[in-house]
Amino acid sequence: MAIAEGWTTTVRRCGFLAAVAVLTGSCANPQAELALRAPTAMVGMSKGDLMACAGVPERMTAGGDAEFMVYSRQQTLIDRDVDWEPNPWLGPRGPLLWEPDVTTYVRTYRCEATVVLREDRIVEVRYNQNRDATLCYQIVGNCVR
């Protein structure tokens, strides 16, 4: 009987660990991972290949022997929360009139990728500090596989 209990405990532990592994793996975002890998994978790519896969940059500047190409994507999400509250002007004994209390939340996500080129070759790809990696994927996703 002790062997059966030990076997049952082992099976339960393995099942639990398998469930944790599946749930943890399902949280991964392959697009974000690809975008975060792009700064090293794109080094050495030609300017023509960059233009073919990422398109025309939003801004281009030159400084010294380097050329800077800036790509950006932005997304604004608006959420509204509606709570129904009793009307305070009628007092607690007045007729029950309810009015909506609307709260609006606005969040803006942004990714700005700066590509540094020297002699028509990529030497560095930088993202802004508080970036959304999924938006960065929209910029570099066609350039890295």
C-alpha positions, 0 to 999 in steps of 0.5 A: 500500500505504501508503494501505491501512495508513493506512486500517486504522490509522484504522479500528482507532482509530475502532473502539477509540474507539467501544468505549470510548464504549459501555463508558463509557456503559454504566456510567451509572446513570440512576436515580442521575443522576436522584436527583442532579438532583432537588435543583434540579428539585424546588425550587418544588414544592408540599407537596401534590405532594411528599406525592403523589410521595414519600409521608409523611415519616419525620419532620417538624419546624418551625423559624422560618418553615421546615418540614423533612420527612425521608425515608430509605431504608436497605439492608444487604448481607451477603456471606459468604466461605468458605475451606476450611482444613486443621485445624491441631490435627491437624498436617501428618501427620494425616488431611486434615480441612478446616474452613470459615473463614467471613468475613462482610462487612456493608455498610449503604447509606443515603440521607436526604433533607431537604426544606426548605419555606417557605410550602408550597413546596420551597426546598431538598432536601439529601442526607446526606454519604455517600449511595447515590444509587440509594437516593435515587432510591427517595425522589425518583424519582416526583417528577422525570422 
